[in-house]
Amino acid sequence: MTLADDVIMTIGEAARESGVTAKAIRYYESIGLIPKPVRTGGNYRAYDRRAVETLRFVHRARSLGFAMEDVQRLLSLWQDRGRKSKDVRTLAQAHLDELDAKILALESMRHAVAQLVEACHGDHRPDCPILLDLAKGRRA
């Protein structure tokens, strides 16, 4: 659905259109990630098409695991028509490197847990290599 520039929505409508919860929208406003919206005569928040596009942008960036600080940088770059794509790529590459490091750590943890599961008989006996290992406090 494409919204006209002048369409004004409530926070609930903006939430539905963007995929961001109303609670998250209020949070993003409170930390300055997105600008505070105009208010209606009844003091309700009012959002336009651009606000919803910004919320969609934030939602997508968050769904890709970008930290709030990086989302703010990406938003600034998105809004800066004079930006260098190199700056965007550098930020995304740093995030990709972080993801790769997390994946390696998770694979290491998975391997260690798989070894423990394999070592446990899982029967009626009380002896359990998993609990013994955890009690030793070894690091994976």
C-alpha positions as CSV (number, residue, x, y, z in Angstrom):
1,M,0.0,0.0,0.0
2,T,1.3,3.4,-1.0
3,L,0.4,6.3,1.2
4,A,-0.2,9.8,0.0
5,D,2.1,12.5,1.5
6,D,-0.7,14.2,3.3
7,V,-2.3,11.1,4.9
8,I,-2.3,11.5,8.6
9,M,-2.5,8.4,10.8
10,T,-2.8,7.6,14.5
11,I,-0.1,5.7,16.2
12,G,-2.0,2.5,15.9
13,E,-2.4,2.9,12.1
14,A,1.3,3.9,11.8
15,A,2.2,0.7,13.8
16,R,0.1,-1.5,11.4
17,E,1.5,0.2,8.3
18,S,5.1,0.0,9.5
19,G,5.2,-3.3,11.4
20,V,6.5,-1.5,14.5
21,T,4.5,-1.7,17.7
22,A,3.1,1.5,19.1
23,K,5.2,0.9,22.2
24,A,8.3,0.8,20.1
25,I,7.3,3.9,18.2
26,R,7.0,5.8,21.5
27,Y,10.4,4.4,22.6
28,Y,12.0,5.5,19.3
29,E,10.6,8.9,19.8
30,S,11.8,9.1,23.4
31,I,15.4,8.3,22.4
32,G,15.4,10.7,19.5
33,L,15.7,7.9,16.9
34,I,12.7,9.3,15.0
35,P,11.3,12.8,15.3
36,K,8.4,13.5,17.6
37,P,5.2,13.6,15.5
38,V,2.9,16.5,15.3
39,R,-0.1,16.4,17.6
40,T,-3.7,16.7,16.8
41,G,-6.1,19.1,18.6
42,G,-6.9,16.2,20.9
43,N,-3.2,15.8,21.6
44,Y,-3.0,12.5,19.7
45,R,0.2,11.7,17.7
46,A,-0.3,12.1,14.0
47,Y,2.0,10.4,11.5
48,D,2.4,11.0,7.7
49,R,3.8,8.9,4.9
50,R,7.4,9.9,5.6
51,A,7.1,8.9,9.2
52,V,5.8,5.5,8.3
53,E,8.6,5.0,5.7
54,T,11.1,5.9,8.5
55,L,9.5,3.4,10.8
56,R,9.7,0.7,8.1
57,F,13.4,1.5,7.6
58,V,14.0,1.2,11.4
59,H,12.0,-2.0,11.6
60,R,14.0,-3.6,8.7
61,A,17.3,-2.5,10.1
62,R,16.4,-3.9,13.6
63,S,15.2,-7.1,12.0
64,L,18.7,-7.5,10.5
65,G,20.2,-7.1,13.9
66,F,21.7,-3.6,13.6
67,A,22.2,-2.0,17.0
68,M,20.2,1.2,17.8
69,E,23.4,3.3,17.4
70,D,23.9,1.8,13.9
71,V,20.3,2.3,13.0
72,Q,20.7,6.0,13.8
73,R,23.8,6.2,11.6
74,L,22.0,4.3,8.8
75,L,19.0,6.7,9.1
76,S,21.3,9.7,8.9
77,L,22.9,8.2,5.8
78,W,19.6,7.4,4.3
79,Q,18.4,11.0,4.8
80,D,21.6,12.5,3.5
81,R,21.4,12.6,-0.3
82,G,25.1,13.6,-0.4
83,R,26.2,10.4,1.4
84,K,28.9,8.1,0.1
85,S,27.8,4.5,-0.4
86,K,31.2,3.6,1.0
87,D,30.1,4.9,4.4
88,V,27.0,2.7,4.3
89,R,29.0,-0.3,3.2
90,T,31.6,0.2,5.9
91,L,28.9,0.2,8.6
92,A,27.1,-2.9,7.1
93,Q,30.5,-4.7,6.8
94,A,31.2,-4.1,10.4
95,H,27.8,-5.5,11.3
96,L,28.5,-8.5,9.1
97,D,31.8,-9.1,10.8
98,E,30.0,-9.0,14.2
99,L,27.4,-11.5,12.9
100,D,30.2,-13.8,11.7
101,A,31.9,-13.7,15.1
102,K,28.6,-14.5,16.8
103,I,28.0,-17.4,14.4
104,L,31.4,-18.8,15.2
105,A,30.8,-18.5,18.9
106,L,27.4,-20.2,18.6
107,E,28.9,-23.0,16.5
108,S,31.5,-23.6,19.2
109,M,28.8,-23.7,21.9
110,R,26.7,-26.0,19.8
111,H,29.7,-28.4,19.4
112,A,30.4,-28.4,23.1
113,V,26.8,-29.1,24.1
114,A,26.5,-31.8,21.4
115,Q,29.5,-33.5,22.9
116,L,28.0,-33.3,26.4
117,V,24.7,-34.7,25.1
118,E,26.5,-37.5,23.3
119,A,28.4,-38.4,26.6
120,C,25.2,-38.6,28.6
121,H,23.5,-42.0,28.7
122,G,20.1,-40.4,29.4
123,D,18.9,-43.4,31.4
124,H,17.7,-44.0,35.0
125,R,21.2,-43.6,36.5
126,P,22.0,-40.4,38.4
127,D,25.5,-39.9,36.9
128,C,25.4,-37.2,34.2
129,P,28.5,-35.9,32.4
130,I,26.5,-32.8,31.5
131,L,26.1,-31.8,35.1
132,L,29.7,-32.8,36.0
133,D,31.0,-30.6,33.2
134,L,28.8,-27.6,34.2
135,A,30.0,-28.0,37.8
136,K,33.7,-27.9,36.7
137,G,33.0,-24.6,35.0
138,R,35.0,-25.3,31.9
139,R,34.8,-22.9,29.1
140,A,33.9,-24.1,25.6
